[in-house]
Every structure is written in structure tokens, then in C-alpha cells.
């Protein structure tokens, strides 16, 4: 953006995503769906990607009805590089060149590490949470680097630098730490080409996976009462920071891991 153009824009203009194309993996439900809605509300045309094609299509229809933006959907297996490449091709065929990509798809596994299954509790978590970010970032990043513009947002977690309790989630914690470092590495590599890469590290968010345990006395003291704000986030509270990190409002930020956790990781 030229200096004279910056001089005529207000601070709120920087958050406007009108005319941009965004894609969100794992966008069919939970946190991904909330982020997709936030991007559409900020003016972007949004593609919803997910393992379940029906859920992705349903979310895309909801976005279009609520915001009037162009939407699209497609199934993707983020752990498969061929599927990731095909998803990027499909989005660009439906909506045009991708300006914003959100790597949100993720899975978790619970239980002591010595009892973990090597295939389901370790390899599956790393395949989706780390390989998936790598595969999708490379697929869309190749195009962004060629166009010399774009923003990638990776959804990490406070689990990338804390150890979850009372549940043991060694594979998940390791995967999110890897996402944070991959974010920094890609940011440094792609910055000369006009591509920014940042990450969000949410704390506990009231999604379908988390909500049932928020009132459980086994988990509540550790998940919410321990945090200064003493509550979990609503998914919509992650949408605002996501819009900030992919918009011109954060144009001088890259390689950042922004914590949104109600103060949980302060202690």
C-alpha cells in the first residue's frame, strides 16, 4: 500500500476485507465456523473447507444467508498434500485468487502418553495438526508468493507452551508448539514476497468438544476458575482477533503468535 493511500484511510478501514477471498479449513463447525463468519462479516468472500463436505456446505450456505457474501465449500483431507492442492484449486476456481488462508483444522487425543496408541493418538494428531498446516500452507503459499501478497493465519493454542491439566495431551501439546514454530519459520521465509504468516493461540473456547466439560467439577477448576477472567471464550470472541491478523490493520505483523486466553497462561 502506497504512503498516500495510507494517509487517506481511517483505522477502521484497515479491518475491511471487502474484495478479498478467504478460506478456512475445519470451517464447518466450532471455532472454524465462527472465524469464517467473522471474515464474511468483515467483507470477505469465504470458502469453507472441511473433512465433512455436508457440514462445510451447510456453513457456507449460512454465511451467504447472514452476510450476503459469495461463499463456496469443498471437502479436504488436510493431512493429504494432494487433497490440499486440490482444495486450493477448487476455491480459486469458485471464488478467485485466495488472499487469506486460515489453517484451523485440528484434532486431539487424551490420555497418558505411556498408554497412547502410536497410530491414532500420536500419528493422527501430528498428521492433521502439523502436516495439515504444512500441506495447506505450501499449496496456497506457492500462489501467494507468486502474486507477492497474502495472509496465512494458523490456529495454534496455549497448549503449545503450557501443559494441559488435568487431562494429559502430550501429542496435542507437541503439535501446537510445532504450529507456532512453523508459523515463525514461514513468516521469515515469505516476508520478502509480501506474504504474512501469523498464529492465534486461543485458550479454552466453548465449542462442542469443550462445552460439555466446562461445568464438570473435574475440569472446571483447571479450565476456567484458574484463569483470571474465570470463563471460557465464546467462539465469536476469536473471530475479532482473526480478522485483525489477516487484515491491513496488522500489516506490520508477521511471525506473531497472539494469545487470546482470558489470561489463562499468565500463571
N, C-alpha and C positions, 0 to 999 in steps of 0.2 A: 504494500500500500504506500503510495506516494505521500510525502510530508504535507502537501497542500490538501490532499484528501483527508488526512487525519485531522487537520485543523478545522474542518467543517463538520466533523462528526461529534455527536454527543457521546457520553459514556454509555448510555443505554443502546446506542446504535451498535456498539461493539458486540452486543449479545445477540443481534438479529442474524438468523440463519436463513433468511429468505433467499431462494435461488440456489441453495446448496442441497446436495444429495447425501444422505446419511444411511448407514446400515448398522444394525445391531444384532450380534449373534446372541442366541439364548433370549431372543426378544419376545417369545410367545407368552411368557408368564413372569411373575415376580418382579425382580429388580430390572431385568432387561426390558420388560413391557413398560415399566414406569419411565425408564430412560428414553425409550422410543417415543413415548407420548410427550415427554418434555422437549425433545428435539423437534417434533412436529409442531408443538405449541410455539416454539421459537421461530418457526417458519420453514424448517427443512422438509423436503420430500424424503420419506423414510421407507427403507426396506427392512422387513422383519425376517430374520433368519433363525431357524431352529431345527432341532433334530426331528421334531414332530411337525409335519407340514400343515396339518389341520390347525394346530394351535397358532402357528405363525400366520396362517391366512386369517384366522379369526381376529388376531391382534391387529393385523393390517387393516381389516375392514373397520374395526373400532376406531383406529387412528383417523382414517379417512372421514368417518362419520362425525367425529368430535372436532376435527380441526380443518377439514376441507382440503388437506394437503394430498398430493399424489402419494400413493403407497404401493408397495409390492411385497411379495413374500416368496420364500423358497426354502426348501429343506437343505440342510447341510450337516455333514459329519465333520466337525472341525478337526478331529484327530487324523483325518484322511486328507493329505495335501491335494489330491486330485479333486475331491469334493469341494475343498476350499476354493481352488481355482475356478471350478465350475460355478460356484455361488457368486463369485465376483463378476464373472462373465454375465451371469443371468441378471444381476442387479443393474449392471451398466447397460445391458440391452433393454431393460424395462424402464429405467429412470434416467440414465445418462451417467457420465463420469462421476465416480464416487469422491466426494470432498471430505467425508467424515466416516471413520470406521470405529465401532465400539466392540472390543473383544470382551463380551460379558459371559459367554457360555462357560459353565463350570459345574463340577460335581465334587462330592466329598465322600469320605469314608470315616466311620467312627470305630474306635476300639483300640486296645493296647497293641503296640507295634509288634510284640512277640507273638500275638495271635492273628496278625493280619494275613490275609491271603495275597500272595505275590501278584497274582493276575488282576483280581478285582479291587483290592484295597490299595495297591501301590501303582501298578502299571496303568490301570484305567484312570486314576486321578491325575497322574502325570501326563498321560496321553491327551486328555481333554484340556486340563488347565494350563499345561505348558506347551505341549506340541500344538494344541489348538491355536494358542496365541501366536506361536511361531509360524504355523502354516498360513493362517489368515493374514497376518501382518506382512509376510513375504508376498502373498498373492496381490493384496491391494497396494502394498508399499512400492512394488515394482512400477505400477501405473502412476502412483503419486510422484515418485522420483522422476519419472519421465516428464510429467507435467510441471514439476517443480512447485507443487503445492499440495497441501493436505494435512489432515489431523487424525491421528490414531489415539484412541483412549482405551487403555487396558484396565479392567476391573480387577484390582488386587484385593487386599484385605489387611486388616490389622493383624490377622493370623500370620502374615508374612514377617512380622517382627515381634509378636508375642506368642506364648504357648497357651493354647486354649485350655480352659478348665471349666467344669470338672471333667468334660469329655476329652479323650485323647484322640488327636487327629494329626499324627506326625506327617503323613503323606500330604494332607491338605496344607498344613503349615509350610512344608518344604516347597510345595508347588507355588504358593502365593509369594514366597520370598523370591523364587525364580522369576515370577512375573515382574516383580519390582525391578530386579536387576536387568532383565531383558528390556524393560522399558527404558532404562537409562542407556543401555548399550545401543539400541536402535535410535534413540534420540540423538546421541552423539554422532552416529554414522550418517543419519539422514538430514540433520540440520542444514548442511551446506546446500541441500537440494530443496529447501523450502518446506520440508515436511516436519511437523512437530509430533512428538510421541510423549504422552503423559499417562499417569495412572491415578486412579482413585482407590483409596484403601478404606472401605466402609467398616464400621463396627457392626454390631448386631442390628439387623433390619427385619421388620415384621413381614416376612414373606411366608408363603405356605409351609416352607420347610422349618422355619424358626418359630412361627407364631404359636403352635401347639405347646411348645415347651416354655414359653415366656412366663406362664403362671405356675409352672411345675416347681415346687419347693426345692427340688434337686438342682435346678438350673437357675431359677430367678435370682438368688443372691449373687451368683457369679456373673450372670449375663447383664443384669440391669441395675440391681442395687449397688453393685460395686462401682458403677460409672458415676461421675459427678452429676450428670443430668438424670440419672436413675430411671432410664427408659430405653427402649429400642427405637430406632428410627422408623418412620413410615417410608415406604419405597419412594414416595414423591419427594422426600427430603434429599434424596440422592440425585434427583433429576436436575436440580439447580446447579450444583457443582459440576455435573457432567456437561451441561450446556456451556458453562463458563470455560471449561478446559478445552472444548472443541471450537470455541468462537474466537473472534478477533479480540475479545476482552482479555484474553490470556495470550496475546500474540508474542510476548517476550518470555513465555514459559515453555520449556521443553525439558524432558527428563525428570520432571517433578513427580513425587508420589504424595498426593494430597489426602490427608487423613480426615475422615468425616465419621466420628465415632462417639459424639456426645461426651468427649473427654475420657473415654474408657482407658486409653493407653497412657494416660498421664501418670498412673500409679504403677 
